[in-house]
Every structure is written in structure tokens, then in C-alpha cells.
């Protein structure tokens, strides 16, 4: 990753991915997606979506702690 000055707002920077970072994402995405698909298949649709809902609630709760 690297940063560049934000041309639209010089008070901030943009964080960008390097070529090596993009290669890492490309190499690991299929494994990640396969893991998610396995959870969906093994848990069944109803339980899987309940898991997603609970994870979203947990993330929201944690975000509220930091505000």
C-alpha cells in the first residue's frame, strides 16, 4: 500500500494498493470465497444468514464503542 495526495482535497491522502498487494488479493480471494461458500452449504441458508446478521450486529456494537 502507498498513499498519494488527494487532488480534490489537499488536506487528505488517498491510500492505494501496490501491484504486489493486488496480486495478494487475487491469490487469496478464491480461497476466501470458497470458505464462505462452504459455510453456506454446511450451515444451510437460514442459519448462514442468521450468522451474517449477528456478525453485522456485533460489528455495529463494536463501532459504537469507538465513537
C-alpha positions in Angstrom: 0.0 0.0 0.0 1.0 3.6 -0.5 -0.5 7.0 -0.3 -0.9 9.9 -2.6 -2.2 13.4 -2.1 -5.9 13.7 -2.7 -6.1 16.1 -5.7 -9.7 17.1 -4.8 -8.9 17.8 -1.1 -5.3 18.5 -0.4 -5.9 18.1 3.4 -6.2 14.3 2.9 -4.4 11.5 1.2 -5.7 8.5 -0.8 -4.4 5.1 0.2 -3.8 2.8 -2.8 -2.8 -0.8 -3.3 0.5 -1.7 -4.9 0.8 -4.3 -7.6 2.1 -6.7 -5.0 -1.0 -6.0 -2.9 -3.3 -6.6 -5.8 -1.5 -9.9 -6.6 -2.1 -10.9 -2.9 -5.8 -10.2 -3.1 -6.1 -12.1 -6.4 -4.3 -15.1 -4.9 -6.4 -15.2 -1.7 -9.8 -14.2 -2.9 -10.8 -17.6 -4.3 -9.8 -19.3 -1.1 -11.8 -16.8 1.0 -14.9 -17.2 -1.3 -14.6 -21.0 -1.1 -14.6 -20.8 2.7 -17.8 -18.6 2.7 -19.5 -20.9 0.2 -18.6 -23.9 2.4 -20.1 -22.2 5.5 -23.3 -21.5 3.5 -23.6 -25.1 2.2 -22.8 -26.7 5.6 -25.0 -24.4 7.7 -27.9 -24.1 5.4 -29.3 -20.8 4.1 -31.3 -19.8 7.2 -28.5 -20.4 9.7 -25.9 -18.8 7.4 -28.0 -15.6 7.0 -28.6 -15.6 10.8 -24.8 -15.7 11.2 -24.3 -12.8 8.8 -27.0 -10.8 10.7 -25.4 -11.5 14.1 -21.9 -10.5 12.7 -23.3 -7.3 11.4 -24.9 -6.5 14.8 -21.6 -7.3 16.5 -19.7 -5.0 14.2 -22.2 -2.2 14.7 -21.9 -2.7 18.5 -18.1 -2.5 18.3 -18.2 0.6 16.1 -20.4 2.3 18.7 -17.8 1.6 21.3 -15.2 3.6 19.4 -17.4 6.7 18.8 
